Amino acid sequence: MTSSPQPAGWYPDQQNPRVYRWWDGQAWTANTRPSHDAEMIELDVEGAHDPAKIRAQAARGTQGRGGGAVGGGTLFSEPVLVVNQRAKLIEMANEFGVFDQNGNRLGGVVQVGQSTLKKAIRLLTNYDQFLTHRFEIRDANHSTVLKVTRPAKVFKSRFLVTKADDSPIGEIVQENVFGKIRLGFVVDGRKVGGIFAENWRAWNFAIKDEADVEIARITKTWGGFVKAAFTTADNYVVEIHRPLRDPLASMVVASALTIDTALKQDDKG
Protein backbone atom coordinates (compact mmCIF):
# COMPACT_ATOMS: atom_id res chain seq x y z
CA MET A 1 0.00 0.00 0.00
CA THR A 2 1.00 3.60 -0.42
CA SER A 3 3.09 5.33 2.25
CA SER A 4 1.97 8.45 4.10
CA PRO A 5 1.39 11.30 3.66
CA GLN A 6 -1.22 10.78 0.94
CA PRO A 7 -4.64 12.30 0.27
CA ALA A 8 -7.67 10.31 1.34
CA GLY A 9 -8.69 7.71 -1.21
CA TRP A 10 -8.63 4.09 -2.35
CA TYR A 11 -5.21 2.46 -2.85
CA PRO A 12 -4.22 -1.06 -3.98
CA ASP A 13 -3.35 -3.49 -1.20
CA GLN A 14 0.20 -4.69 -1.83
CA GLN A 15 -0.60 -8.02 -0.18
CA ASN A 16 -3.72 -8.61 -2.28
CA PRO A 17 -3.90 -6.88 -5.67
CA ARG A 18 -7.60 -7.79 -6.00
CA VAL A 19 -8.44 -5.51 -3.06
CA TYR A 20 -8.32 -1.76 -2.52
CA ARG A 21 -8.06 -0.25 1.00
CA TRP A 22 -9.28 3.16 2.14
CA TRP A 23 -6.73 5.67 3.46
CA ASP A 24 -8.60 8.40 5.37
CA GLY A 25 -5.73 10.87 5.25
CA GLN A 26 -4.28 9.76 8.59
CA ALA A 27 -4.61 5.99 8.87
CA TRP A 28 -5.70 2.88 7.02
CA THR A 29 -9.33 2.07 7.83
CA ALA A 30 -11.16 -1.25 7.90
CA ASN A 31 -12.92 -0.37 4.64
CA THR A 32 -12.03 -2.49 1.62
CA ARG A 33 -13.45 -3.02 -1.84
CA PRO A 34 -12.71 -5.25 -4.83
CA SER A 35 -10.57 -3.60 -7.47
CA HIS A 36 -13.11 -3.83 -10.28
CA ASP A 37 -14.76 -0.62 -11.48
CA ALA A 38 -18.30 -1.70 -10.59
CA GLU A 39 -17.69 -0.72 -6.97
CA MET A 40 -17.24 2.91 -7.98
CA ILE A 41 -21.00 3.17 -8.53
CA GLU A 42 -21.31 3.69 -4.78
CA LEU A 43 -19.77 7.18 -4.91
CA ASP A 44 -18.47 8.35 -1.52
CA VAL A 45 -19.78 11.72 -0.37
CA GLU A 46 -17.52 12.21 2.66
CA GLY A 47 -13.84 12.89 2.99
CA ALA A 48 -11.42 11.93 5.74
CA HIS A 49 -12.76 11.59 9.25
CA ASP A 50 -12.24 14.65 11.42
CA PRO A 51 -11.25 13.87 15.05
CA ALA A 52 -12.64 17.22 16.21
CA LYS A 53 -16.06 16.41 14.74
CA ILE A 54 -15.99 12.97 16.32
CA ARG A 55 -15.18 14.47 19.73
CA ALA A 56 -18.14 16.84 19.32
CA GLN A 57 -20.34 13.94 18.23
CA ALA A 58 -19.32 11.91 21.29
CA ALA A 59 -20.13 14.85 23.57
CA ARG A 60 -23.57 15.25 21.99
CA GLY A 61 -24.31 11.54 22.11
CA THR A 62 -23.35 11.16 25.76
CA GLN A 63 -24.44 14.65 26.85
CA GLY A 64 -20.99 14.96 28.39
CA ARG A 65 -21.31 11.85 30.55
CA GLY A 66 -18.32 10.03 29.02
CA GLY A 67 -15.78 12.83 29.18
CA GLY A 68 -13.97 11.73 32.32
CA ALA A 69 -13.81 8.00 31.63
CA VAL A 70 -10.53 6.51 30.44
CA GLY A 71 -10.62 3.43 28.24
CA GLY A 72 -8.16 0.77 27.18
CA GLY A 73 -7.95 1.73 23.52
CA THR A 74 -9.83 -1.25 22.05
CA LEU A 75 -13.34 -2.04 20.89
CA PHE A 76 -13.92 -3.99 24.10
CA SER A 77 -12.36 -1.63 26.62
CA GLU A 78 -13.55 1.85 25.67
CA PRO A 79 -16.53 3.30 27.57
CA VAL A 80 -17.69 5.25 24.51
CA LEU A 81 -17.82 4.01 20.91
CA VAL A 82 -18.57 6.48 18.11
CA VAL A 83 -20.01 4.60 15.13
CA ASN A 84 -20.15 6.36 11.77
CA GLN A 85 -21.44 4.75 8.61
CA ARG A 86 -19.51 5.45 5.44
CA ALA A 87 -21.77 7.70 3.36
CA LYS A 88 -22.40 6.67 -0.25
CA LEU A 89 -24.89 7.96 -2.80
CA ILE A 90 -25.63 4.34 -3.76
CA GLU A 91 -24.92 1.78 -1.06
CA MET A 92 -24.04 -1.75 -2.17
CA ALA A 93 -22.43 -2.90 1.10
CA ASN A 94 -22.63 -1.41 4.60
CA GLU A 95 -19.43 -0.10 6.16
CA PHE A 96 -18.92 1.61 9.52
CA GLY A 97 -15.94 3.25 11.19
CA VAL A 98 -15.66 2.97 14.97
CA PHE A 99 -13.80 5.58 17.05
CA ASP A 100 -13.21 6.40 20.68
CA GLN A 101 -14.55 9.63 22.17
CA ASN A 102 -11.29 11.44 21.32
CA GLY A 103 -11.53 10.64 17.61
CA ASN A 104 -9.03 7.77 17.53
CA ARG A 105 -9.97 4.90 15.24
CA LEU A 106 -10.68 1.66 17.08
CA GLY A 107 -11.79 -0.43 14.12
CA GLY A 108 -14.72 -0.87 11.81
CA VAL A 109 -17.53 -3.04 10.53
CA VAL A 110 -17.51 -4.36 6.96
CA GLN A 111 -20.24 -6.23 5.13
CA VAL A 112 -18.67 -9.21 3.37
CA GLY A 113 -19.79 -11.87 0.90
CA GLN A 114 -21.82 -9.55 -1.31
CA SER A 115 -21.92 -11.27 -4.71
CA THR A 116 -22.60 -9.40 -7.94
CA LEU A 117 -26.12 -10.85 -7.96
CA LYS A 118 -26.84 -9.72 -4.39
CA LYS A 119 -25.56 -6.23 -5.20
CA ALA A 120 -27.84 -6.08 -8.25
CA ILE A 121 -30.79 -7.16 -6.11
CA ARG A 122 -29.94 -4.48 -3.55
CA LEU A 123 -29.61 -1.81 -6.24
CA LEU A 124 -32.75 -2.62 -8.19
CA THR A 125 -35.22 -4.05 -5.66
CA ASN A 126 -36.17 -4.22 -1.97
CA TYR A 127 -35.69 -7.99 -1.76
CA ASP A 128 -32.23 -7.55 -0.28
CA GLN A 129 -33.96 -7.29 3.12
CA PHE A 130 -34.81 -11.01 2.98
CA LEU A 131 -31.31 -12.26 2.11
CA THR A 132 -28.48 -13.43 4.35
CA HIS A 133 -26.04 -10.70 5.41
CA ARG A 134 -22.57 -11.23 6.86
CA PHE A 135 -20.40 -8.73 8.71
CA GLU A 136 -16.90 -8.69 10.15
CA ILE A 137 -16.04 -6.49 13.10
CA ARG A 138 -12.37 -5.58 12.80
CA ASP A 139 -9.92 -3.88 15.14
CA ALA A 140 -7.63 -0.97 14.32
CA ASN A 141 -5.11 -3.37 12.73
CA HIS A 142 -7.80 -4.73 10.36
CA SER A 143 -7.89 -8.08 12.20
CA THR A 144 -11.33 -9.66 12.51
CA VAL A 145 -12.39 -9.93 16.16
CA LEU A 146 -16.07 -10.87 15.74
CA LYS A 147 -18.31 -12.11 12.95
CA VAL A 148 -22.03 -11.42 12.76
CA THR A 149 -24.37 -13.23 10.35
CA ARG A 150 -27.99 -12.32 9.85
CA PRO A 151 -29.61 -15.33 8.14
CA ALA A 152 -32.33 -14.86 5.55
CA LYS A 153 -35.55 -13.75 7.22
CA VAL A 154 -39.18 -12.88 6.52
CA PHE A 155 -40.38 -10.84 9.51
CA LYS A 156 -37.96 -11.05 12.46
CA SER A 157 -34.19 -10.71 12.27
CA ARG A 158 -31.79 -13.08 14.00
CA PHE A 159 -28.04 -12.51 14.29
CA LEU A 160 -25.46 -15.22 14.89
CA VAL A 161 -22.40 -13.90 16.74
CA THR A 162 -19.13 -15.82 16.50
CA LYS A 163 -15.48 -15.30 17.21
CA ALA A 164 -13.03 -14.73 14.37
CA ASP A 165 -12.45 -18.50 14.13
CA ASP A 166 -16.22 -19.07 13.72
CA SER A 167 -16.68 -20.58 17.19
CA PRO A 168 -20.15 -19.56 18.43
CA ILE A 169 -20.75 -16.92 21.10
CA GLY A 170 -24.51 -16.40 20.99
CA GLU A 171 -27.50 -15.04 19.11
CA ILE A 172 -29.28 -11.69 18.95
CA VAL A 173 -32.96 -12.43 18.38
CA GLN A 174 -35.62 -9.91 17.40
CA GLU A 175 -38.55 -10.44 19.74
CA ASN A 176 -41.29 -8.32 18.12
CA VAL A 177 -42.28 -6.78 14.79
CA PHE A 178 -44.56 -3.92 15.83
CA GLY A 179 -44.08 -1.18 18.39
CA LYS A 180 -40.83 -0.56 20.22
CA ILE A 181 -38.25 -3.00 18.85
CA ARG A 182 -36.76 -5.52 21.30
CA LEU A 183 -33.85 -7.86 20.64
CA GLY A 184 -32.71 -10.49 23.11
CA PHE A 185 -29.19 -11.83 23.75
CA VAL A 186 -29.26 -15.62 23.88
CA VAL A 187 -26.18 -17.61 24.95
CA ASP A 188 -26.33 -21.42 25.27
CA GLY A 189 -30.12 -21.24 25.16
CA ARG A 190 -30.37 -18.71 28.01
CA LYS A 191 -31.32 -15.06 27.69
CA VAL A 192 -28.55 -12.90 29.15
CA GLY A 193 -29.79 -9.45 28.20
CA GLY A 194 -31.12 -7.47 25.30
CA ILE A 195 -31.68 -4.22 23.42
CA PHE A 196 -34.80 -2.12 24.00
CA ALA A 197 -35.88 0.72 21.71
CA GLU A 198 -37.23 3.69 23.62
CA ASN A 199 -39.68 4.80 20.92
CA TRP A 200 -41.48 3.24 17.96
CA ARG A 201 -38.99 4.73 15.48
CA ALA A 202 -36.34 2.56 17.18
CA TRP A 203 -33.91 5.33 18.22
CA ASN A 204 -32.63 5.48 20.95
CA PHE A 205 -31.83 2.18 22.73
CA ALA A 206 -31.13 0.88 26.20
CA ILE A 207 -29.03 -2.29 26.50
CA LYS A 208 -29.81 -4.30 29.64
CA ASP A 209 -28.45 -7.41 31.32
CA GLU A 210 -30.52 -10.39 32.46
CA ALA A 211 -31.39 -8.57 35.70
CA ASP A 212 -32.98 -5.77 33.63
CA VAL A 213 -30.19 -3.35 34.64
CA GLU A 214 -29.05 -0.89 31.98
CA ILE A 215 -25.43 -1.60 31.05
CA ALA A 216 -25.13 0.44 27.85
CA ARG A 217 -26.98 2.98 25.73
CA ILE A 218 -27.14 3.72 21.99
CA THR A 219 -27.93 7.27 20.86
CA LYS A 220 -28.35 8.35 17.24
CA THR A 221 -26.55 11.57 16.30
CA TRP A 222 -26.88 14.06 13.47
CA GLY A 223 -24.51 13.31 10.59
CA GLY A 224 -24.84 16.62 8.78
CA PHE A 225 -27.07 17.90 5.98
CA VAL A 226 -25.33 16.19 3.05
CA LYS A 227 -25.29 12.83 4.76
CA ALA A 228 -28.92 13.10 5.84
CA ALA A 229 -30.25 14.49 2.57
CA PHE A 230 -28.46 12.32 0.04
CA THR A 231 -27.59 9.03 1.76
CA THR A 232 -29.05 6.47 4.17
CA ALA A 233 -25.90 6.48 6.31
CA ASP A 234 -26.29 6.91 10.06
CA ASN A 235 -24.10 8.03 12.94
CA TYR A 236 -24.56 7.00 16.55
CA VAL A 237 -22.80 6.82 19.90
CA VAL A 238 -22.60 3.81 22.23
CA GLU A 239 -22.05 4.33 25.96
CA ILE A 240 -20.97 1.26 27.93
CA HIS A 241 -21.59 2.03 31.60
CA ARG A 242 -19.19 -0.47 33.16
CA PRO A 243 -16.58 -3.06 32.08
CA LEU A 244 -18.27 -6.25 30.89
CA ARG A 245 -17.10 -9.84 30.77
CA ASP A 246 -17.60 -12.29 27.94
CA PRO A 247 -19.88 -13.50 26.53
CA LEU A 248 -21.92 -10.41 27.43
CA ALA A 249 -19.14 -8.03 26.35
CA SER A 250 -18.99 -9.54 22.86
CA MET A 251 -22.78 -9.59 22.58
CA VAL A 252 -23.02 -5.90 23.50
CA VAL A 253 -20.29 -4.85 21.03
CA ALA A 254 -21.72 -7.03 18.25
CA SER A 255 -25.24 -5.74 18.77
CA ALA A 256 -24.23 -2.10 19.10
CA LEU A 257 -22.20 -2.20 15.90
CA THR A 258 -24.79 -4.03 13.77
CA ILE A 259 -28.13 -2.73 15.11
CA ASP A 260 -28.37 -0.19 12.29
CA THR A 261 -28.51 -3.01 9.73
CA ALA A 262 -31.44 -4.73 11.43
CA LEU A 263 -33.43 -1.52 11.51
CA LYS A 264 -32.70 -0.54 7.93
CA GLN A 265 -33.52 -3.96 6.54
CA ASP A 266 -36.77 -4.04 8.48
CA ASP A 267 -37.67 -0.49 7.40
CA LYS A 268 -37.56 -1.64 3.80
CA GLY A 269 -40.35 -4.10 4.52
N, C-alpha and C positions, 0 to 999 in steps of 0.2 A: 504494500500500500504506500501511498505518497507520504512524504515526511512533512512535518509542520515547519513553518506556518503555511497554510493553504486556505483559500476561501472555502466556505461551506459548500458541500456538493457531494455527488456520488463519485467514488473512485474504485478501480478494480482491486480486488483482494489478491495479493500476490500469492497466497496459499491456495486459492481456488479461483481460477480465471473465469469461471462461470457465474461468479457472484460479485456484485458491487456492494461496498459498504458506505455508510453515510458519515461524513466528517462534518461536525456541526460548527467548525471554526476554532474549537478548542480541544475537542476529544473525539475519538471514535465512539459512535453510539451503537446500540444493539440492532439498529435498523439495517436490513439487508434486502437486496432484490436481485433477481436473475439478470443477466447482462443483456437479454434480448430487448429490443426496442418497444415491445408491447407494453412493458411496465411504465413507460413514460406517459401513457395515457392518464395516469393518476394525477399528475401535475401538482406538485407541492405549492402551497401558498404561504408558507412561513419560512423564515430564514433560521439562522442559528439561535439556539436557546439563549436567553438573557438571564444570568443569575439574579440580577436586581429585580426583574419582573417575577421570577420564581419566589424570591424572598417576600415580595409584596403579596403574591398569591397565597403563600403559606400563612402570612399574617391574617389575610382576609378569611381564609378557610378555617383557621383555628380561633379567630377573634383574639389573637395574641396569647392564647393559652399555652402554645408550645415553645414560646421564645426562650424560656430558661432551661429547657430540658436538653441534656447532652446525650447523643446517641453513639453507637459503635461503628458507624460508617458503612453498614450493610443493609440490605433489604429487610433483614430480620432483627436488626438491633436499633433502628432509628425510630424515635417516637412519632415522627411526622413524615409521611410520604406524599410528595407532590406528583400527581399523575397527569401527564399531558399527552393527549392523543395527537399524533402527527396529522396535520391538516392537509387534505387533498381535495381538489375539485371533484375528482371521481375516485372513489375508494374501492379498491379491489381486494385489499387485505388490511386488517386492522393492525396498527402499530402504536405503541405508547412508550414515552420516555418516563422514567421514574427518578425523582430527585429528592434530596433532603431539603430541610427548610432553609438552608443557606445557599441553595442553588447548585450543589454538587451532584453530579450524576451518580446514581446508585445502580442503575441497570435499565431494563426495559422489558416490554412484552411484545412478542412478534407472532403474528398468525402464520402458521406453516402448513404445507401440504395443499395449497390452493392450486389445483390443476387448471389448465387452460379452459376446460369445460366449466368448472365451478366459477371461474372468473367471468365467463360469458353469461352464466346464469345470474350471477350477482349484478352484472351490468345491465342486463336486459329485462329481468323479471324480479319478482319478490319471493321466488321460491327458495332463494338462498337461506331464508330463515329456517327451513325444514332440514337442511343438510348438516352433516357432521362438521364441526369446527375444532381445530387443534391449535393450541397456543404454547409457546415456550416462554417462561419467565427467566430472564438472564441477568447475571450480575454485571458489574461495571467492566469486567474483563471479558464479557460476551460468553461466559460459560453458563450453560443451562443449569438452573438450580431447582426448578419445578416445571412440570408439564401439566397442562389442563386441557381436557378433551370434553367438548360438549357433543354427545351423540345426537344423531338425527332425532327430531322431536316433532310433535304435532301441536300440543298445547303447552305443556310444562317443560321447562329446561332442566337438565341434569348435567352436572359437571363432575368428571372423574379427575381427581388430583393425584398425581404420582410424583415420585422423586425423579431426578434426571435419568436414573437407570431403569425407569418404568416400574419400580416397585410401588405398590399402592399405598396411599396415605388415607384417603377418604373420599367422600362424595359431598357435593353441594347440591341440594335437591330443592327445586321450586315447590312450594307447598300450596300455592293458590294461583288462580288466573285473574280473578277480579278483585278490585279494591287495593288495599295497601299490600304490595308485594312482600312475601316472606320466603326466605330460603333457609333450609336447615343444614347444619354440618353433621354428617353421619360418618362415624369411624367405627369399624368392626361391628356394624349393625346398631350402634348406640348413638343417639343424638347428643352432641357435645356443645351445641351452641347454634347460632344462626344470625341471619341478617334480616332487619325489619325496617321497611320503608316507613317514613313518618308522614307521608301523604300519598294520595292516589296517583300522583305523577311520578312517584318512585324516587324522588330526591327530596330530602336527604335520608341517610340510613344510620341506624344504630346497630352495632354488632354486639351480641350478648353471649355469655357462656351458658352452660347448662343450668346454672343457678339463676338465670335471668338477670345477671349483673352486666351492665354495659362495660365492655372491655375496649371498644374502639368505636370510631365514628367516621362516616364518609360524608363530605360536604362538597357539593358541586360549586364550581367557581366560574366567573365570567372569563371567557377566552378572548374577548375583543370583538369588535364589529365584523371584521373580515372573516374571522373564523366562524362566527355565529351566522352570518348572512349567507356565506357561500359554501360552507362545508357542514358535515354532520359530526365533526370532531368535538370532543368534550374535554374539559379540564376538571379535576377534582382533587381534594385534599383528604388524606386519611390520617386520623389521629389514633394512635395506639396508646391507651392510657397507662399500661404497665407492661413490663417484660412478660412474654408468654413462653410456655414450653411446648414442644411438639407433642402430639400432632396438631394441637390447637394453633400454634404459631404459624405453621405452614398453611392451615386452612384459612386463617384470617388473611394472610398475605395473598394467597391464591384468589380468594373471593374478592378482596378489595381491588385487585389489579385486573379482574376479568368481569366484574359486575356490569360494566358499561355494555359489554357484548350481549349479555342476557337481555338487558332492557331494550337495546336497539333491535335485536332480532324479534323480540316479542312485539315491539311497536309496529313492526312491518305487517304483523298479522291483523 
